[in-house]
């Protein structure tokens, strides 16, 4: 029997205290699933799930202030000072008809509960009363071998919950585990089922996959398993899409994208997604002229990225940011040669730091040099905030006082004045008025 010491953290101790209270009330209670796996791997669990022999009503008698968030499936939420914890009754699931939820649930033993879980390494239990790890499905062996394997028949597991197809890829990359052959064969066989999963669930899994340190491995597995073509046919089109070797010696658009993704450092989801999609416009714009070209691929890519984000039900804020990154990623290399006004306007954009991280990764994923990146970062650090975002010399009210009529021209005039200011051509209100009247002498 393998023993384990539970982490000495408030969150972990809160879970142990809940188990102890259930024990004192006469029930079995164990830590279950991912938290046990992570502790055994030396990782810090993000949360702790508890499994028990107590049925929901009995759990609520022990914890009167608890909330029944899924009583039909035996799940009760308990909130204590150390955090919020889900307590699930040991159960056996009936048939799955919708690829997500069982039609029926039968409360049962801890051993049967282990056999209804997705992967062996996620079907481990820890009894804090004895410090024993409880393993009915070979999870400890797979943990040592660093193998991700379905519990029981993989076809059955994936047809119970189609999202497990994507979760398998995510767990494999996140944990650095090899997917067992029979499990991978089943993913390839059943991959078309992922199309039946709600966009929101797919997006959540993609967030976890793209924001872990081995995201490029997960993306590569998505391709080899066939899931990429099912979820993102636009990305699948990158595979085999040739690039000019003088600029991209690393290979096709897909190979380049994987290399760029690998270079990112702790990205947010919008940055990771924007980086993943930055060249999505290349396949539909590829031409063979004097060399391979992708004219306006950033603009076409932005339209495709917007459609993908809408399809995944991303928030409006994330969608706008991702689309902006794709649309702007080609401009960064030209910053050193830009006019001052254009350069300062781009540098002060709210998402500029993400754009620069994409640019850094893009350089390392192709030509491998950061000369341009370093110049831009030095420039950005050398320019005070008041220089790139100076106070307005002339406002709309000023224009009205001068006799100009409000309308579309206002924006043109005010933008032109600020450009002159950013170019250091004017510095005061009087200089701005003189400059304005030389170009728009008669109020209109």
C-alpha positions in Angstrom: 0.0 0.0 0.0 1.4 3.4 -1.0 1.3 6.1 1.6 1.2 9.8 1.1 1.6 13.0 3.2 -1.0 15.6 2.4 0.5 19.1 1.8 0.6 21.4 4.7 -1.4 24.2 3.1 -4.6 25.9 4.2 -6.5 24.5 1.2 -5.3 21.0 1.7 -6.0 21.1 5.4 -9.5 22.4 4.8 -10.1 19.3 2.6 -8.7 17.0 5.3 -10.9 18.6 8.0 -14.0 17.9 5.8 -12.9 14.3 5.5 -12.4 14.1 9.2 -15.9 15.5 10.0 -17.4 12.9 7.6 -15.3 10.2 9.3 -16.5 11.2 12.7 -20.1 11.0 11.4 -19.5 7.4 10.4 -18.8 7.7 6.7 -15.9 6.9 4.4 -14.3 10.1 3.0 -11.3 10.4 0.7 -9.6 13.0 -1.5 -10.2 12.0 -5.1 -9.0 12.5 -8.6 -6.7 15.2 -9.9 -5.5 16.5 -6.5 -4.2 13.0 -5.5 -2.5 12.7 -8.9 -0.8 16.1 -8.5 0.3 15.5 -4.9 2.0 12.3 -6.0 3.7 14.1 -8.9 4.9 16.8 -6.6 2.6 19.4 -8.0 0.4 21.9 -6.1 -3.2 21.0 -6.7 -5.5 23.9 -7.8 -8.4 22.4 -5.9 -9.4 19.4 -3.8 -12.4 17.1 -4.5 -13.7 14.8 -1.9 -15.6 11.5 -2.4 -17.6 9.9 0.3 -20.0 7.1 1.1 -22.4 9.6 2.5 -25.4 10.4 0.2 -26.2 14.0 -0.4 -28.8 14.4 2.4 -26.3 12.9 4.8 -23.6 15.3 3.7 -25.9 18.2 4.2 -26.7 17.0 7.7 -23.0 17.1 8.5 -22.6 20.5 6.8 -26.0 22.3 7.2 -24.8 25.4 5.3 -23.8 23.4 2.2 -25.3 23.8 -1.2 -26.7 21.1 -3.4 -25.1 22.0 -6.8 -25.7 18.6 -8.3 -27.6 16.5 -5.9 -28.9 14.2 -8.7 -25.3 13.3 -9.4 -24.4 13.2 -5.7 -22.5 16.5 -5.6 -22.6 19.0 -2.6 -20.7 22.2 -2.3 -19.2 23.0 1.1 -17.8 26.4 1.8 -15.4 26.9 4.8 -12.8 29.6 5.5 -10.1 27.6 3.6 -12.1 27.5 0.4 -15.0 25.9 -1.5 -15.0 22.1 -1.9 -17.1 19.7 -3.9 -18.2 16.5 -2.1 -19.4 13.7 -4.3 -21.0 10.5 -3.2 -19.4 7.3 -4.5 -21.4 6.5 -7.6 -21.9 4.3 -10.6 -23.2 5.9 -13.8 -25.9 4.6 -16.0 -26.0 5.0 -19.8 -24.9 8.2 -21.4 -27.2 9.4 -24.1 -26.0 13.0 -24.7 -22.2 12.5 -24.6 -21.9 14.3 -21.4 -24.4 13.3 -18.6 -25.4 9.8 -17.4 -29.2 9.1 -17.6 -29.1 7.6 -14.1 -26.7 7.5 -11.2 -26.5 4.8 -8.5 -24.8 5.5 -5.2 -22.3 2.7 -4.7 -18.9 1.7 -3.4 -15.6 3.4 -3.7 -14.2 0.7 -6.0 -17.1 1.1 -8.5 -16.7 4.8 -8.3 -13.0 4.4 -9.4 -14.1 2.3 -12.5 -16.4 5.0 -13.8 -13.7 7.7 -14.0 -11.9 8.8 -17.1 -8.2 8.0 -16.8 -6.3 5.7 -14.4 -4.2 8.5 -13.0 -7.4 10.5 -12.2 -9.0 7.5 -10.4 -6.8 7.5 -7.3 -8.0 8.2 -3.8 -6.2 9.3 -0.7 -7.5 8.5 2.8 -6.2 11.2 5.1 -7.2 9.1 8.1 -4.6 6.4 7.2 -2.4 8.3 4.7 -3.0 5.5 2.2 -3.4 5.9 -1.5 -6.2 3.7 -2.8 -5.8 2.4 -6.3 -8.3 0.0 -8.0 -7.4 0.6 -11.7 -3.6 0.7 -12.0 -3.2 4.4 -11.7 -0.1 4.3 -9.6 1.7 2.1 -12.1 0.7 4.4 -15.0 1.8 7.4 -12.9 5.3 5.8 -12.5 5.4 5.0 -16.2 4.1 8.5 -17.1 1.3 7.0 -19.2 -2.2 8.4 -19.7 -4.6 5.5 -20.1 -8.4 5.3 -20.0 -10.0 3.4 -17.2 -11.4 0.2 -18.8 -12.6 0.3 -22.4 -11.4 3.6 -24.0 -14.2 3.6 -26.6 -16.8 3.4 -23.7 -15.1 6.2 -21.8 -14.9 8.6 -24.8 -18.5 7.8 -25.8 -19.7 8.6 -22.3 -18.3 12.1 -22.4 -17.0 13.3 -25.8 -14.9 16.1 -24.2 -12.6 13.4 -22.8 -11.1 13.2 -26.3 -9.7 16.7 -25.9 -9.0 16.3 -22.2 -6.8 13.3 -23.0 -4.6 15.6 -25.2 -4.6 18.3 -22.7 -3.6 16.0 -19.8 -0.9 14.4 -21.9 0.7 17.7 -22.7 0.2 19.3 -19.3 1.6 16.3 -17.4 4.2 15.3 -20.0 2.7 11.8 -20.2 2.6 9.5 -23.2 -0.9 8.5 -24.3 -1.3 4.7 -24.2 -1.6 3.2 -27.6 -5.1 1.8 -27.1 -6.3 5.1 -25.8 -4.8 7.1 -28.7 -6.2 4.6 -31.2 -9.6 5.2 -29.6 -9.2 9.0 -29.9 -8.4 8.7 -33.6 -11.4 6.4 -34.0 -13.9 8.5 -32.1 -12.5 12.0 -32.9 -15.5 13.1 -34.9 -17.6 13.0 -31.7 -15.8 16.2 -30.5 -18.0 18.1 -33.0 -20.9 17.4 -30.7 -19.4 19.1 -27.7 -20.6 22.6 -26.8 -18.2 25.4 -27.9 -18.0 26.7 -24.4 -16.6 23.4 -23.1 -14.1 23.2 -26.0 -12.9 26.7 -25.3 -12.3 26.0 -21.6 -10.2 22.9 -22.5 -8.3 24.9 -25.1 -7.6 27.6 -22.6 -6.0 25.0 -20.3 -4.1 23.4 -23.2 -2.7 26.7 -24.6 -1.7 28.2 -21.3 0.3 25.2 -20.0 4.1 25.0 -20.6 3.9 22.2 -23.2 1.3 23.8 -25.3 3.1 23.0 -28.6 3.1 19.3 -27.7 -0.6 19.4 -27.1 -1.2 21.1 -30.4 0.9 18.5 -32.2 -1.1 15.7 -30.6 -4.3 17.5 -31.7 -3.1 17.3 -35.3 -1.8 13.7 -35.2 -5.0 12.5 -33.5 -7.2 14.1 -36.1 -8.9 16.4 -33.5 -7.4 19.5 -35.0 -9.2 19.0 -38.3 -12.5 18.5 -36.4 -12.2 21.5 -34.1 -10.0 24.0 -36.2 -10.1 23.1 -39.9 -8.6 26.6 -40.5 -5.5 25.5 -38.5 -5.3 22.1 -40.1 -5.0 23.9 -43.4 -1.6 25.2 -42.2 -0.1 21.7 -42.3 1.9 21.4 -45.5 1.4 25.1 -46.4 4.9 26.0 -47.7 6.7 29.2 -46.8 9.6 31.0 -48.5 12.7 29.2 -47.1 14.8 32.4 -47.1 12.5 33.8 -44.4 11.2 30.6 -42.9 13.9 27.9 -42.9 12.0 26.0 -40.2 9.4 24.7 -42.5 5.7 25.1 -43.3 3.2 27.3 -41.5 2.1 24.7 -39.0 5.7 23.9 -38.0 6.4 27.6 -37.6 3.3 28.1 -35.5 4.3 25.2 -33.1 7.8 26.7 -32.7 6.3 30.2 -32.0 3.8 28.7 -29.5 6.7 27.0 -27.7 8.5 30.4 -27.2 5.7 32.1 -25.3 6.3 32.7 -21.6 3.3 32.2 -19.3 0.8 33.6 -21.8 -2.8 34.6 -21.1 -5.4 32.9 -23.1 -5.9 35.9 -25.5 -2.2 36.1 -26.1 -1.8 32.3 -26.7 -4.9 32.3 -29.0 -3.7 35.3 -30.9 -0.3 33.7 -31.3 -1.9 30.4 -32.4 -3.9 32.2 -35.0 -1.4 34.8 -36.1 -0.7 33.1 -39.5 -4.1 31.5 -40.0 -4.6 33.8 -43.0 -1.6 32.3 -44.9 -3.2 29.2 -46.4 -6.0 31.1 -48.2 -3.7 33.9 -49.3 -0.7 31.8 -50.5 0.5 32.8 -54.0 3.5 31.7 -56.1 5.0 34.8 -57.7 8.7 35.7 -57.7 8.5 33.6 -54.5 5.9 32.3 -52.1 3.9 35.2 -50.8 1.0 35.7 -48.4 -0.3 39.2 -49.3 -2.5 40.7 -46.7 -2.6 37.5 -44.8 -2.8 39.4 -41.5 -6.1 41.1 -42.6 -7.6 37.8 -43.9 -6.3 36.1 -40.7 -8.0 38.7 -38.5 -11.3 37.9 -40.2 -10.8 34.2 -39.7 -9.7 34.7 -36.1 -12.8 36.7 -35.4 -15.0 33.9 -36.8 -13.2 31.2 -34.7 -13.6 33.3 -31.5 -17.3 33.8 -32.2 -17.6 30.1 -32.8 -16.0 29.3 -29.5 -18.2 31.8 -27.7 -15.2 33.8 -26.5 -16.0 37.0 -24.7 -16.2 40.2 -26.7 -13.1 41.5 -24.9 -11.0 38.4 -25.7 -12.3 38.3 -29.3 -11.3 41.9 -29.9 -7.9 41.5 -28.4 -7.2 38.2 -30.3 -8.3 39.7 -33.6 -6.3 42.8 -33.0 -3.1 40.8 -32.3 -3.6 38.9 -35.6 -4.3 42.0 -37.5 -1.3 44.0 -36.1 1.4 41.3 -35.9 3.1 42.3 -39.2 3.3 46.0 -38.3 5.7 45.5 -35.4 8.8 44.7 -37.6 8.3 48.1 -39.3 8.3 50.2 -36.1 11.9 51.4 -36.5 11.1 52.9 -39.9 7.7 54.4 -39.0 7.0 58.1 -38.6 7.2 59.2 -35.0 3.4 59.8 -34.7 2.5 56.3 -36.1 5.2 54.6 -33.9 4.0 56.4 -30.8 0.4 55.6 -31.4 1.2 51.9 -31.8 3.5 51.7 -28.8 0.8 53.2 -26.5 -1.9 50.7 -27.6 -3.3 48.9 -24.6 -2.3 45.4 -26.0 1.2 46.4 -27.1 3.0 44.3 -24.5 1.2 41.2 -25.8 1.9 42.2 -29.4 5.6 42.5 -28.5 5.6 39.0 -26.8 4.0 37.6 -30.0 6.6 39.4 -32.1 9.5 38.0 -29.9 8.1 34.5 -30.1 7.5 34.9 -33.9 11.2 36.0 -34.4 12.5 33.0 -32.4 10.2 30.7 -34.3 11.6 31.7 -37.7 14.8 33.7 -38.2 16.0 33.3 -34.6 17.2 36.9 -34.1 15.9 39.5 -31.8 17.6 42.6 -33.2 14.4 44.3 -34.1 12.7 43.3 -30.9 15.5 44.6 -28.8 15.5 48.0 -30.7 11.7 48.4 -30.1 11.9 47.5 -26.5 14.8 50.0 -25.9 12.7 52.6 -27.7 9.6 51.9 -25.7 11.5 52.1 -22.4 13.2 55.3 -23.4 10.0 57.2 -24.2 8.2 58.8 -21.2 4.5 58.3 -21.0 3.8 62.0 -21.4 5.7 61.9 -24.7 3.7 59.1 -26.3 0.4 60.3 -24.7 0.7 64.1 -24.4 -2.2 66.2 -23.2 -4.4 67.5 -26.1 -3.5 71.0 -27.3 -6.8 71.6 -29.0 -10.2 70.1 -28.2 -13.6 69.9 -29.9 -14.7 72.9 -27.7 -11.8 74.9 -29.0 -12.8 74.2 -32.6 -16.4 75.2 -31.9 -15.2 78.5 -30.4 -13.1 79.1 -33.6 -16.3 78.7 -35.6 -15.8 75.1 -36.9 -19.1 73.2 -37.1 -19.1 69.8 -35.3 -19.0 66.8 -37.7 -16.7 64.2 -39.2 -14.1 66.8 -39.9 -13.5 67.3 -36.2 -11.9 63.9 -35.9 -9.7 64.5 -38.9 -8.5 67.8 -37.5 -7.9 66.6 -34.0 -6.0 63.6 -35.2 -3.9 65.7 -37.5 -3.1 68.1 -34.7 -2.1 65.2 -32.4 0.1 63.8 -35.2 1.9 67.1 -35.4 2.3 67.1 -31.7 3.7 63.6 -31.7 6.1 64.6 -34.5 7.3 67.5 -32.3 6.2 70.0 -34.9 4.0 71.9 -32.4 4.2 72.2 -28.6 1.7 74.9 -27.4 -1.9 75.9 -28.0 -0.9 79.0 -30.0 1.4 76.9 -32.3 -1.5 74.4 -32.7 -3.9 77.2 -33.8 -1.4 78.6 -36.2 -0.8 75.1 -37.6 -4.5 74.4 -37.9 -5.4 77.7 -39.6 -2.7 77.1 -42.2 -4.4 73.9 -43.2 -8.1 74.6 -42.6 -8.1 78.4 -42.9 -11.9 78.8 -43.1 -14.3 77.3 -40.6 -16.6 74.9 -42.3 
